[in-house]
Amino acid sequence: MINFKISKKSKLSNARLGFLETDHGVVETPCLVPVATQAVIKTLTSEEVLQTKSQILISNTFHLHLKPGEKFVDNAGKLHNFMNWSKPIMTDSGGFQVFSLGFGTDLNVGKLLKSHDINEKQVKTGDQPKSIKITDDGVYFRSPINGDQLFIGPKESIRIQEALGADIIFDFDECTPPQENYEYTKKSLLKTHAWAEICLKSKKSKQALYGIVQGGKFKDLRIESAKLIGSLPFDGFGIGGEFGADKKTMQKMIGWVMENLPEKKPRHLLGIGYLEDIEKIVKSGVDTFDCTVPTHYARRGIVFTSEGKLDLNKAKYLKSKEPLDKNCVCPVCLNYKKNYICHLLRSKEITALRLITFHNLYFFNTFVEEIRQKIKNNKI
């Protein structure tokens, strides 16, 4: 179980400081939750992830169900022992894969619409993705590994997550695409709400269970979902689904939800956390948020610094004897220079990805640390 305490509320915004107590330690919020999809932050050991100031990780239920399978993780002593991570862990429910392997793939879209996607085909009631089948009971997937048919519904999702053994788990939901119309979203929401109740009844473990608010871009549906999910005995709440066509819309949508959730329970924003978003979402009242940006970008040679993003693939950095960021005190910046890491990257050496991943995570965690300090100092 968890215990969440709010230690300070801002007078300038909805930002708040808190402590999220779990069986595997305390998380100081607001907090970034790095994504350890397959029980690993790609390229780093668990010991190295600790050194990046990461407090809590989130792993992927769907992918761990595929390989190695939750039984293997359970037999290994559950996720903490399996991956040698002593701090808290979350697992998602598999609901995001309903989107990413479904309409997300079909329409080639993410959770935020890009301008060229706005006039694309709408998803209407009765539409089904090409590769998965969404029913009232759950979702039929095809395994990306061998093509076998898999079924995950609310009971299955909870069973898998209980075997994985994370501190915080999420209820199973349908994450809808940005192009869904009102009727489709309304019908999907009824399904998600029914699944939320089944998840609560199915859980037998002492893990904390978060309920996910959906409703797409529609204000009345978002509010309806926040009120209903907020009235159920969840330990905390996730805010899921798509977030409109621009960052201002995203903030507005998060606001609709926050106003209608119980204040004393923790709130997690699913899958959003670009650097320019973080202060905005914290000001909206978000306590934790997961995002692949620092690690995903690192594996493409993109470095986050106090002076902006750098593409270290560019040959000009072979001449630079400076650290990745002069203002950063992570071990990478203290010990390595741009010229060396650029050389490794251009030579396809995997150590480059490890060094940039470490730095990016440290940089993001430091950035959030500074936001917590701003709240303490009454600046946001």
QUIFENJO-V364778 format. One line per field, one symbol per residue. phi: phi as a letter, one per 20 degrees, with the letter a starting at -180 (. if undefined). psi: psi as a letter, one per 20 degrees, with the letter a starting at -180 (. if undefined). Layout:
phi: ???
psi: ???
//
This chain:
phi: .ccdceebdfedbefbdbcdecfdoddedfbfdfedgdmbegndeffffgfemfdbccddgfffffbeoffffgfenmggfgdldeefcdcfeoffffefedfgfgdlcdfdfegfegefgeedgnfcffdccecfeqceddffecnffccccgffffffffffnffccdfebdeeefefeffffffffgfgfffgfffffefdeeffdeededpleegffffgffffffeeffeacdddnecmdbfffggffffgfgfddgfedfcdeemcrfgfefffffffofecbdaegfeffgfdnedecfdoecefffffffeeeefgbfeddfgfffccdggfffgfffemefggffffggfgffffffgfgffgffffemec
psi: rrpppphppqiiajqqqrpoprikrpppqqppnqomglkqopiqrhhhhhijjphqrprogghhhgpiphhggghikrggggjloirqqqpriihhhhghidhgggilraippqhiihjrpqprpiqqrhirpprhhbpprppigjiqpqppaggggggghhhhkrhprqqprooqrhjqrgggggghghgghghggggghhpirjqpppqppbibjoghhggggggghhiqlqiaqqoaarkairhgggggghggghijqphiqqpppokpkqgihghghghijpgqpqpighgghhijjppprijaqpnjiphhihipjqrgohjpkqhghhiqrggghggggijkpihghgghgggggggghhghghghhhghjkh.
//
